[in-house]
Amino acid sequence: MSTIDQIVVKIIKEQELIIGPLAWSQAAKVHGLHIIDQKSGAVSIDGNAPTVINSLVSQYEHLFGRASKEVCKDAAASLLVSLSSSEVPSSLR
């Protein structure tokens, strides 16, 4: 699994701890993000990965406010170090 895929799954799973299975249904609404297997956490991304991640963070923030964005940032923090600065989505900076 790529670092980007790991970031997406980590964000969804952290949101799931707070809002339950709704986290997965919200993630499924994000254009370019495909949930392959929720149980194993398998996802795929079509298109520009930072844009898809920004959309995912925005989806959670739209429903649950700024606190959701902070949860996303915290979830991804340990994985962002392996990305170049140009690869880090703006929503996670």
Buried (B, 14 or more C-beta within 10 A) or exposed (E): EEBBBBBBBBBBEBBBEEBEEBBBEBBBEBEBBEBEEBEEBEBEBEEEBBBBBBBBBBBBBEEBEEEBBEBBBEBBEEBBEEBEEEEBBEBBE
